[in-house]
């Protein structure tokens, strides 16, 4: 059986060491993409006019001391 040359050995060691890092990086990129596309950001959700003021006024009224 033939042995690896030093260059081949270094490439195999590098591939074995970098594989988990590459897999985690791919998972991170996929997660970032899914968060970006699937979950809406609260600041981008359209609001109907006046609903924010009415909601704030209702909260103030319910928490005000009597």
Backbone bond lengths (Angstrom), bond angles and torsions (degrees), N, CA, C in turn:
res aa  C-N    CA-C-N  psi(-1)  N-CA   C-N-CA  omega(-1)  CA-C   N-CA-C  phi
1 X - - - 1.441 - - 1.530 108.53 -
2 X 1.316 114.38 134.97 1.453 119.59 -176.26 1.525 110.83 -87.58
3 X 1.323 116.81 142.49 1.461 121.81 -179.78 1.519 109.72 -87.15
4 X 1.322 115.59 157.24 1.461 120.95 175.17 1.524 110.00 -70.68
5 X 1.318 116.03 148.72 1.462 119.09 170.58 1.529 108.01 -75.94
6 X 1.312 116.81 169.99 1.460 120.23 -178.04 1.529 110.96 -62.80
7 X 1.329 117.09 -38.62 1.468 120.92 179.78 1.522 110.77 -65.96
8 X 1.322 117.04 -44.36 1.456 120.35 178.90 1.532 110.94 -63.58
9 X 1.326 116.42 -40.45 1.460 120.76 178.75 1.530 110.30 -61.95
10 X 1.327 117.57 -44.65 1.468 121.49 179.66 1.528 110.63 -63.28
11 X 1.324 117.79 -39.84 1.468 120.80 178.94 1.529 111.33 -65.72
12 X 1.323 117.51 -40.22 1.461 120.84 179.11 1.523 110.31 -66.80
13 X 1.316 117.89 -42.84 1.462 121.34 179.44 1.527 109.70 -63.95
14 X 1.332 117.25 -43.83 1.465 120.98 179.02 1.524 110.96 -62.50
15 X 1.333 117.32 -41.71 1.464 120.68 179.71 1.523 111.02 -64.40
16 X 1.329 117.12 -41.77 1.460 120.92 -179.73 1.530 110.54 -66.52
17 X 1.325 117.25 -38.65 1.462 120.30 -178.90 1.523 112.11 -75.34
18 X 1.321 118.00 -32.89 1.459 120.79 -175.85 1.527 113.69 -87.35
19 X 1.313 118.65 -15.58 1.463 121.23 -177.56 1.532 112.54 -59.80
20 X 1.339 121.27 -47.71 1.469 119.22 178.51 1.521 112.64 -63.09
21 X 1.342 116.88 -38.15 1.460 119.71 178.43 1.518 111.02 -64.78
22 X 1.314 116.90 -40.89 1.464 120.68 178.92 1.523 110.73 -65.63
23 X 1.329 117.08 -41.04 1.462 120.36 178.91 1.531 110.83 -63.74
24 X 1.331 117.54 -43.38 1.462 120.24 178.82 1.523 111.32 -65.86
25 X 1.318 117.49 -37.01 1.464 120.67 178.14 1.526 110.41 -64.70
26 X 1.330 117.36 -42.86 1.468 121.24 178.40 1.527 109.97 -62.30
27 X 1.334 117.85 -43.09 1.466 121.52 178.53 1.520 110.34 -62.61
28 X 1.329 117.12 -40.34 1.457 120.94 179.48 1.535 111.28 -64.61
29 X 1.317 116.93 -41.90 1.467 120.87 179.08 1.525 110.29 -65.14
30 X 1.325 117.77 -42.66 1.465 120.88 179.01 1.532 110.13 -64.34
31 X 1.337 118.36 -41.97 1.460 121.60 178.17 1.511 111.73 -63.26
32 X 1.328 116.73 -41.54 1.468 120.44 178.07 1.521 110.49 -62.29
33 X 1.322 116.35 -43.56 1.460 120.53 -179.81 1.529 111.18 -64.35
34 X 1.326 117.52 -42.52 1.463 120.40 179.55 1.523 111.50 -65.98
35 X 1.344 117.27 -41.44 1.469 119.50 176.56 1.518 110.81 -61.30
36 X 1.314 116.07 -39.88 1.453 120.76 -177.61 1.526 111.41 -67.72
37 X 1.319 117.47 -38.63 1.458 120.39 -173.20 1.526 114.02 -94.65
38 X 1.326 119.01 -34.24 1.465 120.28 -172.37 1.516 113.62 -91.63
39 X 1.319 116.94 -39.88 1.457 119.57 -175.96 1.508 109.83 -95.78
40 X 1.316 116.01 127.31 1.455 120.68 -179.91 1.516 109.91 -81.50
41 X 1.300 115.16 145.59 1.456 121.35 177.00 1.520 108.63 -85.14
42 X 1.331 118.88 138.80 1.466 120.93 -177.80 1.525 112.78 -57.97
43 X 1.332 117.92 -33.67 1.454 118.72 -178.25 1.526 113.00 -73.70
44 X 1.347 117.85 -13.76 1.461 119.66 -179.82 1.526 112.51 -98.06
45 X 1.321 117.66 -6.19 1.458 120.33 179.76 1.530 108.35 -73.69
46 X 1.338 117.46 124.12 1.466 118.67 -179.36 1.520 111.11 -66.94
47 X 1.326 115.84 141.21 1.461 121.07 -179.70 1.508 108.56 -115.88
48 X 1.316 115.24 145.16 1.453 118.31 175.65 1.520 109.06 -77.72
49 X 1.301 117.43 152.68 1.465 121.07 -175.74 1.522 110.71 -67.42
50 X 1.305 115.22 135.25 1.457 120.62 175.47 1.510 114.78 84.92
51 X 1.304 119.01 -15.86 1.464 119.08 -175.61 1.524 111.21 -68.61
52 X 1.334 118.64 -34.29 1.458 120.90 179.64 1.513 111.75 -66.85
53 X 1.334 117.23 -41.14 1.457 120.62 179.85 1.523 111.02 -67.63
54 X 1.311 116.49 -40.23 1.464 120.06 -179.98 1.522 110.60 -65.75
55 X 1.320 116.25 -41.20 1.458 120.22 179.87 1.527 110.12 -65.66
56 X 1.327 117.75 -43.67 1.460 121.23 179.11 1.528 110.57 -63.05
57 X 1.323 117.03 -40.80 1.460 120.69 179.30 1.527 110.96 -65.29
58 X 1.330 117.14 -39.74 1.466 120.65 178.79 1.531 110.63 -64.96
59 X 1.328 116.90 -39.22 1.465 119.98 178.58 1.523 110.90 -65.73
60 X 1.332 116.03 -43.28 1.464 119.66 179.25 1.527 110.79 -61.41
61 X 1.327 116.28 -41.82 1.454 120.50 -177.81 1.533 111.22 -66.46
62 X 1.326 116.80 -35.94 1.468 119.56 -177.34 1.530 111.36 -76.39
63 X 1.341 118.25 -24.40 1.440 120.61 -177.83 1.540 113.14 -101.54
64 X 1.277 117.77 -2.03 1.478 118.90 -177.84 1.523 109.99 -75.77
65 X 1.336 116.76 143.84 1.475 119.65 178.97 1.536 110.19 -70.67
66 X 1.291 115.09 145.77 1.483 119.51 -176.20 1.493 110.34 -106.81
